[in-house]
Each structure stands twice: as C-alpha cells, then as structure tokens.
Amino acid sequence: MDRSIDINLFVLYFKLCTDFRETRRVFDLVLVKYDNLCTLMVSEYIKAGRPESSLQLFFELLRLGAEPSRFTLSAVIKACSVLGKLRMGCCFHAIVLKHGFHSDNVILIALIEFYGRNGQLNEMCQLFDELRELGAICLVFVRKCLGFCI
C-alpha cells in the first residue's frame, strides 16, 4: 500500500471505529510500518485514554527493529507523563539524547510537560532554558506544567 493511503485509511479507522482492536488488526497486517503510521497509532492510543497500550505498541515496534522518530518519542513521553511513569520517562529522555533529538522543540515541549506533571521543576526549568524558540505554544505548555506543580 502507498504511504498516504495507509495513513488516510488509519485516520478513517480512528474516526469511525470505536473498537481499537479492529484498527490494530489492520495495523498488524501492514507489512511496512512507516514511522508516521507508527506515530499515529501510538498517539491515537493516548488520545483514546489508553496510554499503557501506546507504550506496549512502542515496545513491540522496537522489538521489530523500528527506529523511533522525534514524533514517536514525544508521543511515548506524553504517555509516560499521563501515567506518571517517572523512571520510564527518564529512560526515554536518555533515548532522546542518544538519538540527538535533545535540541528539538517538539521533544523539549514533551519533556517539559513530562517533568512538570511529575513535579520535577529543576529538570523542567533546565529544559525550558534549552528551547530555541519561545513561541506561544511553548509558553502555553510551560504555563500548563507550572499548574501541575502548584
């Protein structure tokens, strides 16, 4: 299947199917799991209130040899944030550093939210200092994270 067809098919599945088992079954049938498709699956599990399933899928993909992208890593960091998994999130932070994504704003925002939700103000502030651009979205996330700490 063409990449754009894969993605569009899954977007349609997520909109129309309330049962993720069918969507997951179709995902498992796709022979080549492109990164954007993997990121979509991981992210949709989180949106559906199933962050634990997103982490399980991520680890399955790693076992199959998938290389995580910055978007996939930001999604699993979000799952750790939602679940309050401080140790696991710190491990993902190490993976971010290993893959050279440490200066990417998408990753930094996910990490800022993660550390903020988990009450780790020093780490959160340190990452905030590393942001290259202080756009409105960055400031909204930092403000949101400070709300978790108060």
Stockholm file with secondary structure:
# STOCKHOLM 1.0

chainA/1-150         MDRSIDINLFVLYFKLCTDFRETRRVFDLVLVKYDNLCTLMVSEYIKAGRPESSLQLFFELLRLGAEPSRFTLSAVIKACSVLGKLRMGCCFHAIVLKHGFHSDNVILIALIEFYGRNGQLNEMCQLFDELRELGAICLVFVRKCLGFCI
#=GR chainA/1-150 SS CCHHHHHHHHHHHHHHCSCHHHHHHHHHHCSSCCHHHHHHHHHHHHHTTCHHHHHHHHHHHHHTTCCCCHHHHHHHHHHHHHHTCHHHHHHHHHHHHHTTCTTCHHHHHHHHHHHHHTTCHHHHHHHHHHCSCCCHHHHHHHHHHHHHHC
#=GC SS_cons         CCHHHHHHHHHHHHHHCSCHHHHHHHHHHCSSCCHHHHHHHHHHHHHTTCHHHHHHHHHHHHHTTCCCCHHHHHHHHHHHHHHTCHHHHHHHHHHHHHTTCTTCHHHHHHHHHHHHHTTCHHHHHHHHHHCSCCCHHHHHHHHHHHHHHC
//
